[in-house]
């Protein structure tokens, strides 16, 4: 059952404003992002890439902070990520 945001207790409220986007050209496939994700929202795929599961992601940005290659950008929800 879904509870409208305004009716949920404050301890349950969390509005995601940003989500991680992985640039596969910059990703070194080291797994640091997945290891640091406290919600296990980043998983290693059979093709060698890492994928973000948005259902688990809380938008905290830890993955982008710890990525040694700068391959993860936090994009605004509804926005488009652009890598320089």
Beta strands, then each sheet from edge to edge (+ up, - down):
strand 1: 18-22
strand 2: 42-44
strand 3: 50-52
strand 4: 72-76
sheet 1: 1+ 4-
sheet 2: 2+ 3-
end
